[in-house]
Amino acid sequence: MSEPARTRPLALLLGVGLMLGISLQPQWLTTAAGVADHPAAMLLMWAMSAGLVRGVGFVPQHWLPRWLLGLPAMLLALLAALWRIVLIN
């Protein structure tokens, strides 16, 4: 059987925070020259998606989406995006 759904407030807060931050400050995802930084955008969107999925308590049954949308993957994507943003700017 599957485990009962549990909300994870910190993951949900991170997902909603990234959603609002990216929507209100899209210049976070550009280089100093004003060009779109697609790898940083992809990593931040991955972290946002994982935060929202796990934050509301959904746990995929298949191993691949469970791994891609898990908390460790969320943190890894967030750290990689922040590293990329700091490195580029």
C-alpha positions in Angstrom: 0.0 0.0 0.0 1.0 3.6 -0.4 1.8 5.9 2.5 -0.7 8.5 3.5 -0.2 12.0 2.0 1.5 14.4 4.3 1.9 18.1 3.5 5.4 19.4 3.9 5.1 23.1 4.7 8.7 24.1 4.1 8.7 22.5 0.6 5.4 24.1 -0.2 6.7 27.5 1.0 9.8 27.1 -1.1 7.7 26.2 -4.2 5.3 29.1 -3.7 8.1 31.5 -3.0 9.9 30.5 -6.2 6.7 30.7 -8.2 6.1 34.3 -6.9 9.7 35.3 -7.1 10.2 34.2 -10.7 6.9 35.8 -11.7 7.6 39.1 -10.0 11.4 39.3 -10.7 12.0 37.6 -14.1 15.3 39.4 -14.3 16.7 36.8 -11.9 16.8 34.5 -14.8 18.9 36.8 -17.1 22.6 37.3 -17.4 24.3 40.6 -16.8 24.0 41.3 -20.5 20.2 40.9 -20.3 20.1 37.5 -22.1 17.9 34.7 -20.8 19.7 32.2 -18.7 17.9 29.0 -19.7 19.9 26.5 -17.5 19.2 28.6 -14.4 15.5 28.9 -15.4 15.2 25.2 -15.9 16.8 24.4 -12.5 14.7 27.0 -10.7 11.5 25.6 -12.4 12.5 22.1 -11.4 13.0 23.1 -7.8 9.7 25.0 -7.8 7.9 22.0 -9.3 9.4 19.6 -6.8 8.5 21.9 -3.9 4.9 22.3 -5.0 4.4 18.5 -5.7 6.0 17.4 -2.4 4.6 20.3 -0.5 1.0 19.4 -1.1 1.8 15.8 -0.1 1.8 14.0 -3.5 4.3 11.2 -3.8 4.6 9.6 -7.2 4.4 5.8 -7.3 7.0 5.3 -10.1 10.7 5.6 -9.0 11.7 8.1 -11.7 9.2 10.9 -11.0 9.5 10.1 -7.2 13.3 10.8 -7.5 12.9 13.8 -9.8 10.3 15.4 -7.6 11.8 14.4 -4.3 13.2 16.7 -1.6 16.8 15.9 -2.3 16.4 16.6 -6.0 14.6 19.9 -5.1 17.5 21.0 -2.9 20.1 19.9 -5.5 18.3 21.8 -8.3 17.9 24.9 -6.1 21.6 24.9 -5.1 22.7 24.4 -8.7 20.5 27.2 -9.9 21.8 29.6 -7.2 25.4 28.6 -8.0 24.7 29.2 -11.7 23.1 32.6 -11.0 26.0 33.7 -8.8 28.5 32.4 -11.3 27.0 34.1 -14.3 26.3 37.5 -12.7 
